[in-house]
Amino acid sequence: MSSLPKGAQVPNLFLARPDGTSLELHDLWKREHCLLILVKHPHHDLGAFISHFQDQAKLFTWLNTRLLVVFPRREAVLSPWPAPGFPACLHSDVLPQGLEWDQAYVISKNRTLFEQYPDLRELSVAKLEKDLLYWEAGHCLP
């Protein structure tokens, strides 16, 4: 599977939540950015990142960014879930072309990829904040 280049349109995903509700990426576009984390093999550092994102929720609300952590099956979801404000999602189908498990994608509200984190252990709230601020600054210039 090939990786999406920056600026490429991100394909839609249909996601289910463990509580039975659903969400698709198209629902977010034109309204908010999205940090999409696709997790096949969860690890401790990821739980710490998700918890830190939850702690910084005001910042990411201000940056108009939603966290979507997606697992291929219910058994893979971290327990206890570290971010009650951002419920885990499930996607058991094959991922669309360009998306890969155990990677994170920052998707703009314009539906384009503006950052990719191929190693989830390197994902940090500070780096994400910086990337989002640079994107916003670049789109505010005439």
N, C-alpha and C positions, 0 to 999 in steps of 0.2 A: 504494500500500500504506500503511495507517495504522500509526502507531506504537503500541506497547503502553503503557498508562498504568502508573505505579508501583502495585505491589500486585496487578497482573493475573497470572493464571496464564500461564506461558510454555509454548508448545507444544513437544512432543517433537521432537527432531531425530535422525535416524539418520546417524551419521558413520562414514566409513571412514578408515583411516590408510594412508599409503603402504606400510607393511610388510604390508598385507593384513588386519590385525585391524580390528575394528569396535567402536563404542561408541554408546550412545544416551543422551540426557540423562536419561531415566527411571532409568538405572542409578545416577546420582549423588544423586537426590533422597532425602531423609531422612538422608543421610550427610555431604554436604559442599556448600558453596557453589561457585559456578562463575563465572569470568570468561569469558564467551563473546565472542570477537572474530571477527567475520565480515569477511573481507578479500578484496575483489575486486581492488583496486588497491594492492599493497604499496608501502611507501615506507621510507626509511632510518630515520625516527623510530620506526616500528613495530618494526624489528629491534632498535633500542636498548632499547625498552621490554621486549621479550620477553627479551632478554639480562639486563636488570636484574631482571626477575621471577625468572629462573633464579638469579641471584646472591642473591636474597632468599628462596630457597625455604624456608628454615627458618621465616621469619616467616609465610609463607602456609600452611605445613603447620600451624603453631600456630593460624592463623585458619581452618583447615579449608576452604581454598579451592583449587580446581583451575583451572588455565589451559587453556582450549580455544581454539586458534587455528584457524579453519576457512577454507579456500580453495575456490573453485568447481572448480578443476582443478589437477592435479599441477604443471603448468608455472608456476603462480603462486606456489608455495611458495618462500619465501626460501631461498637457497643461498649459503653453508652455513647450515644451520638453527642459530639462535643458542641453542636451549634443549633439549639432549638429554633432559633429565628431563621435558619436556612436548612429546611429539611432535605435529607438525602433523596436522590432520584435513582430510578432503575431504567436500564436500557438493555434488554436481552437480545435484541436483533443485531445483525451485522452492522458495524459502524459505516457511515457513508465514506466514500472515497476521500482521502486526505486527512481523516481523523484517526487517531490511534489511541489505544488504551495506555494508561500510565503516563499521560502527558496532560498539560494544561494549556488552554487557549484563552486569550483575552480577545473578546469579540466586541466590536464597536456597535453602537446602536444603529449604525448604518449597515450592519450585517457583514462587515469585513473583518478579517483577521488582522489585528495590529500587533500582537505579540504571541509567541509560543514558548512554553517552558517544557523542553523535552525531558528534563529530569526533575521530578516532583520534589526531590530533596533540596533543590536549589530555590524553590519557590519561597518568597518571603513577603510579608505585608508591606515592608518598606519599598521593595523593588516594584511590587504591584502598584503602590501609590504613585511612585515616580513615573512609571510607564503611563498610567492614566492621566496624570497631570501634564506630561509631555504631549499626549494625544489631544487633550482638551486645548492646550495652548496652541498647538499647531492648527487647530480647526477654528480658532477665534481670530486669527490674523486675516486681514483683508486679502 
